[in-house]
Amino acid sequence: KDTPVRSRDATLYLLRCVFLMGVRKPPAKFFVAYVLWSFALNFCSTFYQPIGFLTGYISHLSEFSPGEFLTSLQVAFNAWSCSTKVLIVWALVKRFDEANNILDEMDRRITDPGERLQVHRAVSLSNRIFFFFMAVYMVYATNTFLSAIFIGRPPYQNYYPFLDWRSSTLHLALQAGLEYFAMAGACFQDVCVDCYPVNFILVLRAHMSIFAERLRRLGTYPSESQEQRYERLVECIRDHKVILRFVDCLRPVISGTIFVQFLVVGLVLGFTLINIVLFANLGSAIAALSFMAAVLLETTPFCILCNYLTEDCYKLADALFQSNWIDEEKRYQKTLMYFLQKLQQPITFMAMNVFPISVGTNISVTKFSFSVFTLVKQMNIAEKL
């Protein structure tokens, strides 16, 4: 029979793409090629693109139509946030490997075929979600590029020295190609820095579900002695510590990247709404809608998972309380009560200790986009543009 799937396979494609982002240690065999690729991608997408947007505004602001300006501005804010998130992941990328090593520890406690099936489903869903993210982001980049080419302009009108797209078709093609490479690279990076929390937490939830069943079965094996039952309880306490270690390993990365995204999501969605409602033609409206879907994907799935994770923690406490402990010895009961108190403390993630990462916070920052839209309508900024 095939080898059972491992929990770390939930991040198989994610980590391959993180490698292709150029933020890993260069492999000895392809050292020069990897360094050159890393330099090209990160120079264009991570470092130059935010500067190119800003310089483009300063140089050619009067030549933008309102729709083009808003299309460029909504992406500019997201590009600045993406670059910041890439740098955070670059600095802490080793934590992904540490988290996978901890998942290997959790896998060693799985023996039942039913439990392996739960992990298999989580791994499969995790990888499907990664490809869904990739499809949505790349559709946006390609759609914007094609609709811009159709009207004979570069997608974002970034500033590139020695290139004036108005002067010739060759310059237009070169600028559009450079902008598409930079944006496709940024979208590729964005998939990695936005999808990793979902990939890791999905498989964690599978392990927590398995762990809940393990807690519920405590004290139900009649053949076990008191000492064996107590040892099984201690093993469960160790399992819980492994889960907490896994969460603590990922917490700094998640905290930084989600905080950056929360800061810009309201503004970005606000500019996109204004563009769709007031200025966009059919092509740019479709591109803007795919952009909105991509922006909402950056926080919403993980915020939903965080709410589920809190519920999972309460289920662990319920499962332990439902185990067979009433007739056990005093030592067992005291240890179980202490453990029960620990389980009742839910696993939560904070965005830089400022916002709790939850559906409520996500709705609050998304609602800010409607405030931006209302402000623009009331001040007649659209008419002035």
C-alpha positions, 0 to 999 in steps of 0.5 A: 500500500502507498506510504501514509501522507505526512502532515508536512505535505500540507505545505509541500507546494507552498514551500516549493513556491517559497523556494522559488521566491528566492528567499531560501539559502541558495542550493550549492548545485545551482548557486549562481542561477538561484542568486540571479533569479532571486535578485531579478524577482525581488528587485522587480517585485519586492523592491522596485515596484513600490518605488515605481508606483510612487515615481510614476505618480510624481512624474505623470500624475496629470496624464492619468485618467481617474480610472487608471489612477485608482487602478494604479493606486489600489494596487500600489497600496497592496504592493507596498504591503506585499513587499513588507510581508515578503521581507517579514517572511524572508527574515523568519522563513526558517520557522516554516521548517521548524513548524514542519518538524513539529508536525512530524512529532505529531504524526508519530502519535498517529497509529489509527487508519481513521486518524491518518485519513483525517490528516490526509483530508486536511493535507488534500484540502490545504493543497487545493486551497493553495492552488485556488489562491494561485489561480485567483491572484494570477487571473487578476494579474493577467486580466489587468495586463490584457485589458490594459494592452487592449486600450494601448496603455501599460497596466499601471504606468510605473516609472522606468528610466529610459522607457517612454511608452508613449514614444513607440510600440516597442517601448509600450511592449517593453514597459507592459512586459516589465510591469506584468513580470513585476506584478505576476512576481508580486502575485506569486509572492503574495500567494505564499505570504497569504496562504501559509497560515491557512496551510499550516492551521488546517492541518493543525485543526486535523491534529486537534480533532484527533487529540480530542478523541484521544482525550475522550478515550482516557480511562476507558481501557479496562485492561490498563492499570492505574499507573498506565492510565496516569502515564497515558494522561501525562502523554496527552499533556505532552501532546498539548505542549507540542501543539502549543509549541507549533503555534508559538513557532508560527506566531511571530510570522503570522502576527507581522504579515496579518498586521500589515494586511489589516492596515491596508485592506480597508483603504485598498477595497475602498479605492477599488469600490470607487473605481468599479462604481464610478469610473471602470469600463467592463474590462477594468471592472472585471479586473477590479472585481478579481482584485477585490477577491484577491484582497479579501482572500488575504485575510478572510480565510485565516480569520475564519480558521482562527475562530474555528481554532478557538472552538477547537480548544473548547472542544478539547476541554469538553473531551477531557471532562467527558473522559472516565476520570471520576473513579480515578485516584487523587493524583490522576484527578489533580493532574487532570484538573490542572490540565483542564484549566490549561485546555480552557485557555484558547489558542489565539493569534494577535496582529502585533499585539494590537488586533485579535485575528478573528472574523470580527476584526476582519469585518471591522477593517473591511467596513472601513472601505465603505467609509472611504467610499462614502467620504469620496462621494460626500466630498465630490472627489470623483467629480473633481477627478 
